[in-house]
Amino acid sequence: MSFYVIVRGPLGSGKTTLSARLADRLKAEHIAIDQILEKHHLEEWENGYISESSFLQANHIAASSARPFLRRGTPVVIDGNFYWRSAVDDLLRCLPFPHVVFTLKVPLSTCIARDGVRSPPHGAEAAREVYAKTISFDYGVPVDASGSVEETVELLWRELKRQQMPEV
């Protein structure tokens, strides 16, 4: 049996970059919730945030994509803001396989700076709003993601080993 990893954190924390690198190292499938939201036009906004129901719909698409890989023994790495606790809980219910949830910890200033080099950037105000919502609760294992990509992937890898995930 395989396992999956959820990487959550604020905009600009490095979720997608770190998840892609971790997936490469694990020989895993990588699923990005942001891409699902965009591809399926699920970006319904409520009070300045993408709605909880949008994330729940994206979870079901992600879970449907992940299940065949997990059943074949291929690990899966899923990244997203997951600024609704219910969205994390829902995804865990949808995928009854061994798993680890990581919450990336980075200063707001780092998130804004990293977002600023994207093309196009989301902007400092969006970074502040998503940051506030995402850090409003912790879930799983906190990981300091303020270092380099390589350093942070190594932290994630060591934690997966500590959690005794298969195939690590």
C-alpha positions in Angstrom: 0.0 0.0 0.0 1.2 3.5 -0.8 0.8 6.8 1.0 0.1 10.5 0.2 1.4 13.8 1.4 -0.5 17.0 1.7 1.6 20.2 1.6 -0.3 23.2 2.7 0.7 26.8 3.4 0.2 30.4 2.4 0.6 31.9 -1.1 4.3 32.2 -1.8 5.4 29.6 0.8 6.8 27.3 -1.9 4.1 24.7 -1.9 4.1 23.8 -5.6 7.8 24.0 -6.1 8.5 21.9 -3.0 5.8 19.4 -3.8 7.1 18.9 -7.3 10.6 18.3 -6.0 9.4 16.0 -3.3 7.3 14.1 -5.8 10.3 13.7 -8.1 12.4 12.3 -5.1 9.6 9.9 -4.1 8.8 9.0 -7.7 5.3 10.1 -6.9 2.4 11.7 -8.7 2.0 15.5 -8.0 -1.5 17.0 -7.8 -1.9 20.8 -7.4 -5.2 22.0 -6.0 -4.7 25.4 -7.6 -4.5 23.8 -11.1 -7.7 21.9 -10.4 -9.5 25.0 -9.3 -8.4 26.9 -12.4 -8.9 24.0 -14.9 -12.4 23.3 -13.7 -13.4 26.9 -13.2 -14.0 26.4 -9.5 -12.7 29.7 -8.3 -15.9 30.9 -6.7 -15.1 33.8 -4.3 -16.7 34.5 -0.9 -15.6 37.4 1.3 -12.2 37.8 -0.4 -11.4 34.0 -0.4 -12.0 31.1 -2.7 -15.1 29.5 -1.2 -15.0 26.4 1.0 -17.3 24.6 -1.5 -14.8 25.3 -4.3 -12.1 23.6 -2.3 -14.4 20.6 -1.5 -15.2 20.2 -5.2 -11.5 20.3 -6.0 -10.8 17.7 -3.3 -13.1 15.2 -5.0 -11.4 15.7 -8.3 -8.0 15.4 -6.7 -9.0 12.3 -4.8 -10.4 10.7 -8.0 -7.0 11.4 -9.7 -5.0 10.1 -6.7 -6.8 6.9 -5.9 -5.6 4.9 -8.9 -2.0 5.8 -8.2 -2.3 5.0 -4.5 -4.0 1.6 -5.3 -1.1 0.8 -7.6 1.4 1.6 -4.9 2.5 5.0 -6.3 2.8 7.8 -3.7 1.0 11.0 -4.3 1.9 14.6 -3.3 -1.0 17.1 -3.1 -0.4 20.8 -2.6 -2.8 23.6 -1.9 -3.5 26.5 0.5 -6.1 24.5 2.4 -7.1 27.5 4.3 -10.3 25.8 5.4 -9.7 23.1 8.0 -12.8 21.3 6.6 -11.0 21.0 3.2 -8.1 19.1 4.8 -10.5 16.9 6.8 -12.6 16.2 3.7 -9.6 15.2 1.6 -8.4 12.8 4.4 -11.9 11.3 4.4 -11.8 10.9 0.6 -8.5 9.2 0.6 -8.3 6.5 3.3 -4.6 5.7 2.8 -1.6 6.4 5.0 -0.7 10.0 4.8 1.2 13.0 6.3 0.1 16.6 6.3 2.7 19.3 6.3 2.1 22.9 7.1 4.7 25.2 5.6 5.8 28.0 8.0 7.3 31.1 6.4 7.3 34.8 7.4 4.7 37.0 5.5 7.6 39.1 4.1 9.1 36.0 2.5 5.7 35.0 0.9 5.3 38.5 -0.5 8.9 38.5 -1.9 8.5 35.1 -3.5 5.1 36.0 -5.0 6.7 39.2 -6.4 9.0 37.1 -8.7 6.1 35.1 -10.2 4.7 36.0 -13.6 2.1 37.3 -13.0 2.3 37.9 -9.2 -0.9 37.7 -7.1 0.1 40.9 -5.3 1.0 41.8 -1.7 -2.6 42.3 -0.6 -3.6 38.8 -1.8 -0.5 37.4 -0.1 -1.5 39.1 3.1 -5.1 37.8 3.0 -4.2 34.2 2.1 -1.5 34.3 4.7 -3.9 35.3 7.5 -6.4 32.7 6.5 -3.9 29.9 6.1 -2.0 30.5 9.3 -5.3 30.8 11.3 -4.9 27.1 12.2 -2.1 24.5 12.2 -2.6 21.0 10.8 -0.2 18.1 10.7 3.5 18.6 10.9 4.8 22.2 10.8 7.9 22.7 8.6 10.1 25.8 8.4 10.1 26.5 4.7 12.1 29.7 4.9 15.3 28.0 3.7 16.3 27.0 0.2 14.2 24.5 -1.8 16.8 21.8 -1.3 17.0 22.4 2.5 13.2 22.3 2.8 12.8 19.2 0.6 15.3 17.5 2.9 13.3 18.5 6.0 10.2 17.0 4.4 12.1 13.8 3.4 13.5 13.4 6.9 10.0 13.8 8.4 8.5 11.2 6.1 11.2 8.8 7.2 10.5 9.7 10.9 6.8 9.0 10.2 7.9 5.6 8.7 6.1 6.1 5.4 6.6 3.1 3.1 9.2 3.4 0.3 11.0 6.4 1.9 
